Amino acid sequence: MNRMNPISTEPDLLYSEAEDDLRAAVRSLVADRGDTASALARAESGTPYDPELWKTLARDIGAAGLLVPEKLGGQGASHREAAVVLEELGRGVVPAPYLTSSVIATETLLALDRESSDVAALIGELATGRRTAVLAVPLSASPYGPLTAGADRITGVADAAVADVLLVVKPDGLYAVERAALTVEAQTPLDLTRPLATVSGTSGAAGGAGAVRLADAESAERAVRRGLLAGAGLLASEQLGLAEWCLEETVGHTRERHQFNRPIGSFQALKHRMAQVWLEVVSARAAARNAADALATDSPEAALAVAVAQTYCARAAVHAAEECVQLHAGIGMTWEHPAHLYLKRAKSDELALGTPGRHKEALADLVDLRAP
């Protein structure tokens, strides 16, 4: 792993006017279509996705093409804008293949030879939202671990059930395989808003009908690791949005809930607990924004920024969700209240794209400060 390089530019952690406008558009969409009752109903049904919400987000708002240059059919924006979208999707625990398709799969393809007609065509389809793609690796796969190229059965692939194309890593390279050519079996996930599946038949499908070889083995590994790194960095923004919602919901509840003719939020013990979560959310925002900015500017310290963001934001989101459930008391333990969806998403995200411990190990390696 490469050692850290000197900082070339100062990171910009503030939101631009364009990013604020994008946030307002996504938040309005989620508020209109992502109410708690319908989200719970879809989660119970086993098909949590809202196709109309995805169509509006991907095509009408143009969020699917934020990372894609204009000449390839995208918006020509950056990871900073994509991070804003993920913040809002995290606030609403929205079941949508944005992280898996518009970030991880898209970033993987962008790291390949863009002069290839097959690569360029697929990027263009993803950018316009006409199709979705998912990298056929477990959701737990980290940017630093083995890619298990050549496995015929891959478990824990997020959003595979709604992907049109799966990007399959084989010993001889990376293939785009139509989902219809594979066997996709739903698993029972902890997080009902991000379904997982087992993908089988990749060995026979790659190289057969409905499969296109996109890159050789060396290029494939480099591109996949780039996609996973970008995914891990922007996952921190989803975790930030989730933690912000949990804090705001908890503060609102403790203002309205009374005991002994006083709001329970006025009790010192609860004040201290919420103040601690607020401090963690503020720090998580700085870490997540730094990671998004480093990826957007292709900073030599992008890997370092991502490792810091995931080490911190994953745990901050889990703590915020735990406090949300506990400080809501009895109502927080019910199925009808959405707090459990946030706790399950936070716990799932904590394991996604590398655990905090795995990112901490990478961080130690990057700064050459390993444990004895």
C-alpha positions as CSV (number, residue, x, y, z in Angstrom):
1,M,0.0,0.0,0.0
2,N,1.4,3.4,-0.9
3,R,2.5,5.8,1.8
4,M,0.8,9.1,2.3
5,N,2.0,12.0,0.1
6,P,2.3,15.7,1.2
7,I,-1.0,17.6,1.1
8,S,-1.2,19.6,-2.2
9,T,-4.4,21.6,-1.6
10,E,-6.6,22.4,1.4
11,P,-9.8,20.4,1.4
12,D,-13.1,22.3,1.0
13,L,-15.5,21.0,3.6
14,L,-18.3,23.6,2.9
15,Y,-21.3,23.0,0.8
16,S,-21.7,25.0,-2.4
17,E,-24.9,26.7,-3.6
18,A,-25.3,24.0,-6.3
19,E,-24.9,21.3,-3.6
20,D,-27.5,22.9,-1.4
21,D,-29.9,23.1,-4.4
22,L,-29.3,19.4,-5.1
23,R,-29.9,18.6,-1.5
24,A,-33.3,20.5,-1.5
25,A,-34.4,18.6,-4.6
26,V,-33.5,15.1,-3.2
27,R,-34.9,15.9,0.2
28,S,-38.2,17.0,-1.4
29,L,-38.4,13.8,-3.4
30,V,-37.7,11.6,-0.4
31,A,-40.3,13.5,1.7
32,D,-42.9,13.1,-1.0
33,R,-42.4,9.4,-1.7
34,G,-40.5,8.0,1.2
35,D,-42.9,8.3,4.1
36,T,-42.4,5.8,7.0
37,A,-45.6,3.9,6.6
38,S,-45.0,3.0,2.9
39,A,-41.3,2.3,3.6
40,L,-42.3,-0.2,6.4
41,A,-44.9,-1.8,4.2
42,R,-42.5,-2.3,1.3
43,A,-39.8,-3.6,3.7
44,E,-42.3,-6.2,5.0
45,S,-43.2,-7.2,1.5
46,G,-39.6,-8.1,0.6
47,T,-39.6,-5.7,-2.3
48,P,-38.6,-2.4,-0.7
49,Y,-37.7,-0.5,-3.9
50,D,-39.9,2.2,-5.3
51,P,-39.3,2.2,-9.1
52,E,-40.9,5.7,-9.5
53,L,-38.7,7.2,-6.8
54,W,-35.6,5.8,-8.5
55,K,-36.7,7.0,-11.9
56,T,-37.2,10.5,-10.6
57,L,-33.9,10.5,-8.7
58,A,-31.8,8.9,-11.5
59,R,-33.3,10.5,-14.6
60,D,-35.3,13.6,-13.7
61,I,-32.9,15.0,-11.1
62,G,-30.0,13.4,-12.9
63,A,-28.3,12.0,-9.8
64,A,-27.3,8.7,-11.5
65,G,-24.9,10.6,-13.8
66,L,-23.2,12.9,-11.3
67,L,-19.8,11.1,-11.5
68,V,-19.9,10.7,-15.3
69,P,-18.3,13.3,-17.6
70,E,-20.7,15.1,-19.9
71,K,-19.1,13.6,-23.0
72,L,-20.1,10.2,-21.8
73,G,-23.7,11.3,-21.1
74,G,-23.4,12.3,-17.5
75,Q,-23.7,15.5,-15.5
76,G,-20.0,16.1,-15.2
77,A,-20.2,16.8,-11.5
78,S,-18.1,15.1,-8.8
79,H,-18.1,13.0,-5.6
80,R,-19.0,16.0,-3.6
81,E,-22.5,16.2,-5.3
82,A,-22.9,12.4,-5.1
83,A,-22.1,12.6,-1.4
84,V,-25.0,15.1,-0.9
85,V,-27.4,12.7,-2.6
86,L,-26.2,9.9,-0.3
87,E,-26.6,12.1,2.8
88,E,-30.3,12.6,1.9
89,L,-30.8,9.0,1.0
90,G,-29.3,8.1,4.4
91,R,-31.6,10.5,6.2
92,G,-34.6,8.6,4.7
93,V,-33.1,5.1,4.7
94,V,-34.2,5.0,1.1
95,P,-34.1,1.7,-0.6
96,A,-32.4,2.6,-3.9
97,P,-29.4,1.2,-5.8
98,Y,-27.6,4.5,-5.8
99,L,-24.5,3.5,-3.8
100,T,-24.1,0.2,-5.6
101,S,-24.9,1.3,-9.2
102,S,-24.3,5.1,-9.5
103,V,-21.2,5.1,-7.3
104,I,-19.4,1.7,-7.0
105,A,-20.3,0.2,-10.4
106,T,-20.0,3.6,-12.2
107,E,-16.6,4.4,-10.6
108,T,-15.3,1.0,-11.5
109,L,-16.3,1.5,-15.2
110,L,-14.8,5.0,-15.2
111,A,-11.5,3.5,-14.1
112,L,-11.4,1.3,-17.2
113,D,-10.5,2.2,-20.8
114,R,-13.2,4.8,-21.7
115,E,-12.3,4.5,-25.4
116,S,-13.8,1.0,-25.4
117,S,-17.2,1.1,-27.0
118,D,-18.6,-1.5,-24.5
119,V,-17.4,0.4,-21.5
120,A,-18.5,3.8,-22.8
121,A,-22.0,2.5,-23.8
122,L,-22.6,0.9,-20.4
123,I,-21.4,4.1,-18.6
124,G,-23.8,6.1,-20.7
125,E,-26.7,3.8,-19.8
126,L,-26.0,4.0,-16.1
127,A,-25.6,7.8,-16.3
128,T,-29.0,8.3,-17.7
129,G,-30.7,5.9,-15.3
130,R,-31.9,3.6,-18.1
131,R,-30.1,0.7,-16.6
132,T,-28.4,-0.2,-13.3
133,A,-25.3,-2.3,-12.6
134,V,-23.9,-3.9,-9.5
135,L,-20.4,-5.1,-8.8
136,A,-20.7,-8.8,-8.0
137,V,-18.9,-8.8,-4.7
138,P,-20.2,-9.2,-1.1
139,L,-21.3,-5.9,0.4
140,S,-18.7,-6.5,3.1
141,A,-15.9,-6.5,0.5
142,S,-13.3,-3.8,1.4
143,P,-11.0,-1.9,-1.0
144,Y,-8.0,-3.7,0.7
145,G,-9.1,-7.3,0.8
146,P,-9.1,-10.2,-1.7
147,L,-11.5,-10.0,-4.6
148,T,-12.2,-13.8,-4.8
149,A,-12.0,-13.7,-8.6
150,G,-13.5,-16.8,-10.2
151,A,-16.0,-17.7,-7.5
152,D,-19.1,-19.3,-9.0
153,R,-21.3,-18.4,-6.0
154,I,-21.1,-15.0,-4.4
155,T,-23.2,-14.3,-1.3
156,G,-24.2,-10.9,0.1
157,V,-24.4,-8.9,-3.1
158,A,-26.4,-5.8,-2.4
159,D,-29.1,-4.7,-4.9
160,A,-28.5,-7.6,-7.2
161,A,-32.2,-8.3,-7.5
162,V,-32.8,-5.0,-9.3
163,A,-29.6,-4.7,-11.3
164,D,-29.8,-5.1,-15.1
165,V,-26.1,-5.9,-15.3
166,L,-23.6,-7.5,-12.9
167,L,-19.9,-6.7,-13.1
168,V,-18.2,-10.1,-12.5
169,V,-14.5,-10.4,-11.6
170,K,-12.9,-13.4,-13.2
171,P,-9.3,-14.5,-13.2
172,D,-8.8,-13.2,-16.7
173,G,-10.6,-9.9,-16.3
174,L,-13.9,-8.1,-15.6
175,Y,-17.1,-9.0,-17.4
176,A,-20.5,-7.3,-17.7
177,V,-23.1,-10.1,-17.5
178,E,-26.8,-9.7,-17.9
179,R,-28.7,-10.5,-14.8
180,A,-31.0,-12.9,-16.8
181,A,-27.9,-15.1,-17.4
182,L,-27.3,-15.6,-13.7
183,T,-29.2,-17.1,-10.8
184,V,-30.0,-14.5,-8.2
185,E,-31.5,-15.8,-4.9
186,A,-32.7,-13.4,-2.2
187,Q,-31.2,-13.6,1.3
188,T,-32.6,-12.5,4.6
189,P,-30.7,-9.3,5.5
190,L,-30.6,-7.5,8.8
191,D,-31.3,-4.3,6.9
192,L,-34.6,-4.7,5.1
193,T,-34.0,-1.5,3.1
194,R,-30.9,-2.8,1.3
195,P,-31.6,-6.4,0.2
196,L,-28.9,-8.9,-0.3
197,A,-28.7,-11.8,-2.7
198,T,-26.6,-14.8,-3.6
199,V,-25.5,-14.7,-7.2
200,S,-24.7,-18.1,-8.8
201,G,-23.5,-19.3,-12.2
202,T,-20.9,-16.6,-12.8
203,S,-18.3,-19.1,-14.0
204,G,-20.5,-20.3,-16.8
205,A,-22.1,-17.0,-17.7
206,A,-18.9,-15.0,-18.1
207,G,-17.7,-15.5,-21.6
208,G,-21.1,-16.8,-22.7
209,A,-24.2,-15.2,-24.3
210,G,-25.1,-12.0,-22.5
211,A,-21.6,-11.4,-21.2
212,V,-19.0,-8.9,-22.4
213,R,-15.3,-8.8,-21.3
214,L,-14.5,-5.2,-20.3
215,A,-10.9,-5.4,-19.1
216,D,-8.0,-7.7,-18.5
217,A,-7.1,-9.0,-15.0
218,E,-4.7,-6.2,-14.0
219,S,-7.0,-3.4,-15.2
220,A,-10.0,-5.1,-13.6
221,E,-8.4,-5.3,-10.1
222,R,-7.3,-1.7,-10.2
223,A,-10.7,-0.5,-11.3
224,V,-12.6,-2.6,-8.8
225,R,-10.5,-1.4,-5.9
226,R,-11.1,2.2,-7.1
227,G,-14.8,1.5,-7.2
228,L,-14.8,0.0,-3.7
229,L,-12.7,2.9,-2.4
230,A,-15.1,5.5,-3.8
231,G,-18.0,3.5,-2.4
232,A,-16.5,3.4,1.1
233,G,-15.7,7.1,1.0
234,L,-19.2,8.1,0.0
235,L,-20.8,5.5,2.3
236,A,-19.6,7.9,5.1
237,S,-22.0,10.5,3.8
238,E,-24.9,8.1,3.9
239,Q,-23.9,7.3,7.5
240,L,-23.7,11.0,8.2
241,G,-27.2,11.6,6.9
242,L,-28.5,8.7,9.0
243,A,-26.9,10.0,12.2
244,E,-28.3,13.5,11.6
245,W,-31.8,12.2,11.3
246,C,-31.4,10.1,14.4
247,L,-30.2,13.1,16.4
248,E,-32.9,15.4,15.1
249,E,-35.6,12.9,15.8
250,T,-34.4,12.2,19.3
251,V,-34.1,15.9,20.2
252,G,-37.6,16.5,18.8
253,H,-39.0,13.6,20.8
254,T,-37.4,14.6,24.1
255,R,-38.8,18.1,23.7
256,E,-42.4,16.8,23.4
257,R,-42.3,13.9,25.8
258,H,-43.0,15.1,29.4
259,Q,-42.4,13.6,32.8
260,F,-43.1,15.3,36.1
261,N,-44.5,18.2,34.1
262,R,-41.1,18.8,32.3
263,P,-39.8,17.8,28.9
264,I,-37.5,14.9,29.4
265,G,-35.0,16.7,27.2
266,S,-34.4,19.1,30.1
267,F,-33.0,16.3,32.3
268,Q,-29.3,16.7,32.5
269,A,-28.4,13.0,31.9
270,L,-30.3,13.1,28.6
271,K,-28.8,16.4,27.6
272,H,-25.3,15.0,28.0
273,R,-26.1,11.9,25.9
274,M,-27.6,14.0,23.1
275,A,-24.7,16.5,23.3
276,Q,-22.2,13.7,22.8
277,V,-24.1,12.5,19.7
278,W,-24.1,16.1,18.4
279,L,-20.3,16.2,18.8
280,E,-19.9,13.0,17.0
281,V,-22.2,14.1,14.1
282,V,-20.3,17.3,13.7
283,S,-17.0,15.4,13.5
284,A,-18.6,12.8,11.2
285,R,-19.6,15.6,8.8
286,A,-16.0,16.9,8.7
287,A,-14.6,13.4,8.0
288,A,-17.3,12.6,5.4
289,R,-16.9,15.9,3.6
290,N,-13.1,15.5,3.6
291,A,-13.4,12.0,2.0
292,A,-15.8,13.3,-0.7
293,D,-13.6,16.3,-1.5
294,A,-10.4,14.1,-1.7
295,L,-12.2,11.7,-4.1
296,A,-13.5,14.6,-6.2
297,T,-10.1,16.3,-6.5
298,D,-8.3,12.9,-7.0
299,S,-6.1,13.9,-4.1
300,P,-3.1,11.7,-3.4
301,E,-4.5,11.4,0.1
302,A,-7.9,10.0,-1.0
303,A,-7.2,6.6,0.5
304,L,-6.2,8.2,3.8
305,A,-9.3,10.4,3.9
306,V,-11.6,7.4,3.1
307,A,-10.0,5.3,5.9
308,V,-10.4,8.1,8.4
309,A,-14.0,8.7,7.4
310,Q,-15.0,5.0,7.6
311,T,-13.2,4.5,10.8
312,Y,-15.2,7.3,12.4
313,C,-18.5,7.6,10.6
314,A,-19.5,4.0,10.9
315,R,-19.3,4.0,14.6
316,A,-20.9,7.5,14.9
317,A,-23.9,6.3,12.9
318,V,-24.4,3.2,15.1
319,H,-24.2,5.2,18.3
320,A,-26.7,7.8,17.0
321,A,-29.1,5.1,16.0
322,E,-28.7,3.3,19.3
323,E,-29.4,6.5,21.3
324,C,-32.4,7.2,19.1
325,V,-34.0,3.8,20.0
326,Q,-33.1,4.1,23.7
327,L,-34.2,7.7,24.2
328,H,-37.5,7.1,22.5
329,A,-38.1,4.4,25.2
330,G,-41.0,2.1,24.6
331,I,-42.1,3.7,21.3
332,G,-38.5,3.3,20.0
333,M,-38.8,-0.5,20.4
334,T,-41.9,-0.8,18.2
335,W,-42.1,-1.9,14.6
336,E,-44.3,1.1,13.8
337,H,-41.6,3.7,14.6
338,P,-38.8,3.9,12.0
339,A,-36.0,4.0,14.5
340,H,-35.3,0.2,14.0
341,L,-34.8,0.8,10.3
342,Y,-32.1,3.3,11.1
343,L,-30.4,1.1,13.6
344,K,-30.4,-1.9,11.2
345,R,-29.1,0.3,8.3
346,A,-26.4,1.7,10.6
347,K,-25.3,-1.8,11.7
348,S,-25.3,-3.0,8.1
349,D,-23.3,0.0,7.0
350,E,-20.8,-0.6,9.7
351,L,-19.9,-3.9,8.0
352,A,-20.2,-2.7,4.5
353,L,-17.1,-2.1,2.3
354,G,-14.8,-2.9,5.2
355,T,-15.3,-2.7,8.9
356,P,-14.0,0.2,11.0
357,G,-11.3,-2.1,12.3
358,R,-10.2,-3.0,8.7
359,H,-10.1,0.7,7.7
360,K,-8.1,1.5,10.9
361,E,-5.5,-1.1,9.9
362,A,-5.3,0.5,6.4
363,L,-5.0,3.9,8.1
364,A,-2.1,2.6,10.2
365,D,-0.4,1.2,7.1
366,L,-0.9,4.5,5.2
367,V,0.8,6.6,7.9
368,D,3.3,3.9,8.7
369,L,2.2,3.7,12.3
370,R,1.5,0.0,12.9
371,A,0.8,-1.6,16.2
372,P,3.7,-3.4,17.8
